[in-house]
């Protein structure tokens, strides 16, 4: 079970998977928005609601013992979202182009959560996550995603190279991000299906991952700061790829 504290994440779970929400807690009857909407939706779906002061022992530790408790007016106990089989992720449509994401061993749950939120905002059709050396879709990921982890389907796979090959078999081109690439994100052809592959926070894309991509692109800096973290780079790349070419 996950203990979620972001009301937007809890509301999304109630909208998408109401039976997965086991208990909603709010600190007062008049918690204000968006908690009032969470409580109303919970009661509409016959989910138990508990009103009262929070338990001081209710804390969630972060990675490496770092405290990441989200303060607020409530929380909820929710079953974690489930991955789907990889073959179900490729919902291509000839009438429109689509965009997918793949994360090559992204390890920080804050980054993974932010990427899920971006995926929900930019209409990404699905996310591929690696099983090993990657952050799991835990409470931090779900809270940071603000509902993205509920609305964007995801698959967890052991072999990213094989998943990339599956995408290509489904008429999806694979675009890898690499700071050493000759071409930039601004030159990527927009009128095709793309799966954007984002690398690990420190090492970037692994060699085998890079070799399996149809195209590599860089995101060159326009100012004195030379680089972005993976979630911020994802935001910039998604903004470019979803902007119609002029």
C-alpha angles and dihedrals in degrees: 000000000000126000105216124192103176108095092208091057092047092048091051090051090051090051097046104027109013093165089058091063107086103175138004119202125194126180095225140011091247101045094151129228134356090018093056089059090048091053093046092050092047092052090046088057094043093249115154115255122199121197119202149085116308121260108254088218091060101103133138119214122217133222113309092008094300112146114242101166112153111222118214146113099294152345142215139217108231136171110244117258113261126233119237128225112278093240090061092056097073103083096161119176123198090210094064141017120251138207129216133178132218123191116208102208098318102178109183111089089207089060094044091049092049090050091052089052091050090048091055091047097048097041098249109179098215147341129229115210127190116237098219128058091005135113113261121232092262135153094284092052092048094046094047091046090063090212098327092111088059098046102039116067117225139190127207114213137180097215118043093185091060091047090053090052090051090052091051090050087056093056094261117135117220117229118190125199114227128158090215095055117122094220124063131223088251091067096052114121108248103197097079140067113272136190108201112209118207122195138223118290093250110020100031118207118357117243095251090049092052092049092053095053120104089217138005123213138182132214102221118206118245094196140036096284104092103202149014132220116256097262094049091046089051090054092052094046094047091049090054096044094049095048111096114243113252 
